[in-house]
């Protein structure tokens, strides 16, 4: 009796089909994996012969073969992407195929592969019972599987598998976007934001060649248009606040402008630009340049991620703007105090840079480094309460006047200590402790060694270095050699020895920082 699989002659490969196979091979696209599981070699051979020229969604089939349930288990352990398995019911025993199905679904936790049971003895495994009791997708009697029906089964099963995998990929993609967004939310600066978004984009797209371009504009409460542009290529982050799109490449500028004009996403061969209307006053366009071709799912995930990134960026930039304003006000107030003392306002900016340098070199975390940098302008704020006749006395202060002058440390602390914010709190400590000495002979409390907070010890050293190197109405600047000599003498006396060692070792770098804000 003729095998029913040969009831319709399989056609030979057409030139178009062969061209498609060659194209897929060249492009690296994976074929669909089809597992043929049967203890009869003829059934496997005939199935492969009928199906070997079949293309599903322009992708060929790859056959994996097993002659027993045990061999099939090994196939599934080695291949996580089997699209369909044609499983014989009777192999090692009368229910080997059914046991295999149960193992695939329950023990192996594979719910994606489409399972088609085939049997030549339907009476041993009645269709209704099998469909009810086992998680299979189709049940076929071998005698009814002619060429056409076999191909129809394959088409249907593989397309079902494709849809399931797309749903799984979409679900996983959304999970990845949520996790990526959470990591971006942890950014503390625009630079960190760009670097994190860049890394997440590489992970989401599997493209290592991405570059990131962001254009943000906002109309403030005064009706003025504000602009912010950022560029990141994985190596450096650049930021500008000018209006035109000129700094971008022509291609990037065109994509950003088109997205802004259309108020929608823009996709070209090698770029994807996401437009986000953040409010009536603000909008953002983020463009990424890439080498790999993005599928529809990737573009949708990019839209979700970049929209969330734009929202995070606006929130972060506003927070940074508040912080910059706060920091600038600290400098302005510090400079005003210095000018009242007839000192140059650049002193507070130089001391800020030197303190930042020392804080970083001694191993403090970046948050503390930043706080110390921006709190140091407050070190002499208490001088606002010192009478002019004492503050500007050209001669040496007498004991009573010196006692009054020393009160500026406590006054400065009292002015700032009620704040609940980190920056004024650190400023209060610096104001109070920057005249304490390592040997305990400072003021106002005579603290010794590490009882003096680190910010006070750093400020004490930075303040003296800059004051000695600066020209004043009452003195000429000290030469570097004399300043170094004093640092050696006061190591462990006035100054923290570990910090003093850093200042001595890095003295030239500290002096270079002073050149940033010359008198």
GIRA-V766763 format. One line per field, one symbol per residue. psi: psi as a letter, one per 30 degrees, with the letter a starting at -180 (. if undefined). Layout:
psi->???
//
This chain:
psi->kkkffgfkkkllkleeeeeeeeeeeefgkklkkkkjjkgjeeeeeeeeeeffgkkjhgklkkkkkkgleeeeeeeeefjfhkekkjkkejceafgeeeeeeeeeeeefhjgekkkjkkkfifffikeeeeeefkilflkkkeffiaeeeeeeeeeeeeeeeeeeeeeeeeeeeeeeeeeeeeeeffkfleeeeeeeeeeeeeeefgjfgklkkkjkkkjafggkkkkkkkkkgfelkkklglelgeflleeeeeeeeeeeefhllkkaeglkkkkkjeaffklkkkkkklelkkleeeeeeeeeeeeeeeeeeeeeeeeeeeeeeeeeeeeeeeeeeeeegglkffeeeeeeeeeeeeeefgglleeeeeeeeffffgegfffffkkefeegkflkkleeeeeeefffeeeeeeefffkgkeeeeeeeeeeeffglkegggalffhlkbgfkkeeeeeeeeeeeeeeeflklfgllkkleeeeeeeeeegkfdelkeeeeeeeeegeeeeeeeffeil.
//
